[in-house]
Amino acid sequence: MKTKFTRRSVLAMSAAAAALPLMSRVAFAADKPVLRLSTPASDTDQRSVALMEKFAPSIADFATFEPHWNATLFKQGTELEAIARGNLEMAITSAQELAVFLPEFSIFSAGYVHKDAAHQVKVFNDPLMDPLKQKVEDELGVKLLTVMYLGRRQLNLRESKDELTVMTPADLKGVTLRMPGTDAWQFLGRALGANPVPMAFTEIYTGLQTGAIDGQDNPLPTVVDAKFYEVTKQICMTSHLVDLNYLAISKKTFDGFSAEQQAALQKAADDAAEFGRQNQLKKEDELVAFLKEKGLEIYEPDIAAFRDHVQKMFLESEFAAAWPAGMLDKINALAA
């Protein structure tokens, strides 16, 4: 029987886990705590590479980093629950996943909110984020260490541009677009004008290959890393979401380290995020030519039409009702 987790049940699990001694919830190897990270990303994903090259060596003196790629430890979307239960130390989570438990985070899943990668960092480190970070710690037992740039999400479609040219949201009517399964992701798909369907990341390639879905949205590096270009014919450069992830750690686990170790762990997280960010930005610049060589048609639609339509739908939705008063204006001001 499949267990359905609710916000209340996760909060209860978080409280129960917090009551346990740290030693009972953190595995140890060679007298060092083992920080197990669960993620659906592959080991070649830029986030994974950054963590292995920058994060793991920087904390090696006092902790062992043990990553589990391709959702082999916990299924995508269940990592926060695992941390709340005390069964996992670290995860790469999204605003969409956090919004399931804390609706305020849906503001970061709305289309066209972040301007670019630098704007993401500025927002994450601004005092406007402090109440949200504290709420994640208090209610989920999770500490958000840093923000990781995933890239600008584009539309990646099976049909050629001759068969389907997407210039405005109206052109996506009837297009079955894979989106992650949370309400926030599904709403974004509808705001773009498409017919969104939930599908696990590991199933996308087959879904595109068989025609179960007409397309998917991801940043270009993910399109290449997962080889989606093998089963698609075009990329419409909507740049509808400057996508992010948060590197998250169990608050109880983090509190078990000394102040010096906490500072080192925080610096390691920030350094890894910056390393991955710069690599991702460079990679994005290079991949348009690569994908064109692979035969994909790449073009830009009417961005203003998409922005107006998406923002209008979000502002009229129940998601916007959960956003802290004035927060969107503050975010927009930081982009200036």
N, C-alpha and C positions, 0 to 999 in steps of 0.2 A: 504494500500500500504506500502510495506517495504521500509524504508529509508536506502539508502546506504551512509555510512559515508566514506569520503575520508580524507587523511591527511590534505588537505587544509581546509575542512569544520570543522574538529576538532580544527585546529589552530585558525580558526575564532571564534569558540564557546569559546575557551579558552580565547581569547582576550576580547570577550564580557563579559564573566563571571568575568574576572579580573577587569573590569571597574565598576562592581556593588559594592555597599557598602557591607562590610562583614556581617552586621546585616541582610541583606535581603537574604543572601544565606546560613546561618547557623541557624538551628533550635535551640531554647533555651528551657530548662526545668529547673525549679528551679534556674533561673539565671545563669545556666551553659550552655556553648555550647554543643550541642549533636553531637558527632562524629559517624555518621552512616557508617558502613562498610558493603559492599556487597561482597559476595564470594559464589562460587558454592560448597565450602567445607561443610561438615556436622559439627554438633556441637561436634562430637567426634574426628574429625581430629586433629592431633597433633598441627597444626597451630592455630586452633580454641581454643583448650585447653590452649595453651600457652598465647594467647591473653586474655582469660578470667581470668586465674590465675595470670598472671604477669602484663600485660599491663593495663587492666581495673582498678585494685585497685591502681596502681601507679599514675594514672591521676585523680582519683576520686575527689580530692580536688578542681580541677578547670575545669573538663570536664566530660561529661557522655558518656561512650562508649556504642553504640547501634549496635550490630552485627545483620546481616541478613544472615542466613545460607542457603545452598541449592538453591542458585540463586533465592531466593524468592523476592528480591527487584529489581535487574537488572539481565538480562540474562548474562551468561558467555560470556566474550569477549566484553561487552558493557560498562564495568565499567569505563574505561578511558574516553570514550565519555561522560558519566554521570558527571564525575568530571569536564571535560572541559566545560560542559553546566552550571556548578554550581549547579547541582542537587544531588551531592553526595560528602561526605567528605573524605572517606577512601576506599581503596580496597586492595586486595592481587592480584598483577598482575605478569605477567611472562615476560621473555625476548622475548618470541615469540609474545606476544601481543604488547609489545613496538616496536618490529621490524616492525609491520604493519605501524607505523608512523615514526619511526626512524630506518632505515635499519642497522645502526651500531650495534644495539643490537642483530642482528642475530648471531654474533660471540658467544654469550652465549647460543644459541640454537643449535650450531653445536655439533656433537658427539665427545666425548673424548677430550674436551677442559679443563674442570676442573678435577683435580685429585681426590679430596675428599672434605669433608665438610670444613675442615680447610683452604684449598686452596681457596674455595669460599669466605670466610670471608677476607682472605688476599687480594684477588683481589678487592673486593668491597671497602675496606678501603684504598687501595693504590691510590696515586695521579693520576695514569693512568685513574681512573674512573671519576675524577673531570670534564673533559670536557663533558662526556656523561651525568652525573647527571645534569650539568648546562643546557644542551640542553633540557632535559626532562622538567625542570622547565620553561625555556624560551618559548618553543614551545607548550607544553601541559598543562602548569600550574599545574604540578604534582611534588611533592617532594618525592624522594625515601628515606625512613627513614633507612631501614636496609635490609639485605639479610636473607632469611629464607631457611633453608635446607629442601628440600622436600624428598630427598633420591636418591639412585641410581636406575634408571629406568631399569626394566627387561622385557623380553618378556613373556607374560602370554597367553597360547594357549589352545584351546578347545580339540585338538587331543592329544592322548597319545604319549609318546616317541616312542613306537613301530610303530605308524602310521606316525609320523613326528619327525625326529631327526634333530635339527638345530645346525650345527657345523660351517657353513660359510654363508655369505650372499646369496650364490647361493641356499641354502636350503630353503630360504624364497620366492623363485619365485612362484608367484600365490597365496600367502597367503594374505588374506584380513585382514589388520591390522588397527584397529581403532586408529586414531590420531586426536588431536584437529584440527580445521578447517583452521588455518592460513597457509600461504605459507611455513613458516619456519618449522612448525611441519610436514606438508605433505612432504617436501623435505627430512627431517630426516628419515621418513618412507621409502621413496624410496632409500635413501642412505644405509639403512639396508638391502635392497634387497627385501622388501615386496611391496604389493599393498596397499598403505594407503588410507583410506576413512575417511572423517570427520563425527563425531558423538558427540553429546553433552554428557558430563560426566554422566548426569542423565539417559541416555538411554543405557549405556554400558551393564549393567547387562542383560537387556532384549535382547540386540543384541547378546550377547554370548549365552544366553539360547536358542534362536531361530535359531542360526546359521547364522544370518544376517552378522556377522563378525566372522573371524576365531580366532581372538585374540586381545589383547590390551597391551599397555606398560604402566607400572606405577611402582613406588617403592613398595616393599613388604608391608609396613604398609598400603598403600592405597588399595592394593589387599585384605588385611584382613578387613580393615575398611568398604569397600564397598561390602564385601562378594563375590568377584569375584571367589574365590576358590570353591564356590558351583557349578559353571557352567564351570569350566576349569579343565584340567588334568595335565598340566605341566607348569613349569617355566624355561625358558632358561636364565641363569644369564649372559646376555651380558654386563650389567653395562654400557650401551652405552651413558648414559647422567647422570652426577651427577646433578640432577635437582634442580632448585632454584625457589623461588618466591621473589618478593620485597614487603615489606609493604609500601604502598604509601598513601600519604595524599595530599589533595588540597593545593597547595602552598599559595593561598590566605587565606585559613583557618589557616594554620600554622603561617603565618605572622601576623595573628590577635591576637596571644598569646604574652604575655610578654617574654622577654629574659629568665627569670627564668623558666617560664612555658615551653618554647621551649626546654630548656635543660632537664627538667624533662620528657617531652614527648619523646625526643630522647633517653634518658636513659631507659625509660620504653619499647620502641621499641626494643632496643638492648638486654635488659634483657630477654624480651619475646622470641626473636629470639634464644638466647643462650639456654634458657630453653627448647624450642622446639627442637633445634638441638641435644642436649644431649639425650633427650628422644627418638628422632627418631633414633639416632645411636644405642642406647641400644635396641630399639625395633627391628631394622633390624637384629641385632645379634641373637635375640631370635626367630624370625619368621620362619626361615628356618625349624627348628624342628617342629614348630606348623603346617606348611603347609604340611610337610611330613606326619604328623599324620593324616591330612585331606585327604591323599591319592594322593597328587600331586607329580609328579616326578620332581626333581630339579637337574640341572646339569649345568656345565660351558662349553661353546663352545670354539672355537679357537678365543680368544680375539684379538690376533695379526692380524688375517685375517680380523676381523670386523673393527678394528681400521684403518688398512691400506686402506680398501675399503671406509669407511666412510670419512676419512680425505681427500682422493684423490678426492672424489666427491665434497666435500665442497670447496676445494681449486680451483677446476675447475669451480665452479658455480658463478652465479651472486651475491650470498650472500657475498662471500669473497671479491668481488670488492668493497663492501660498508664498509668493516672493516678498521678502522684507520690504517695507515701505521705503521708497526712494533708492533702493539698491541698484536698479537698472540705470538710473540717472548717474549714480556714482561710478558705476562701471564704464558707462559711456564717457564720463569726464576723464577717466584715466587713459582713455584712448587718444585724447587730444595731444 
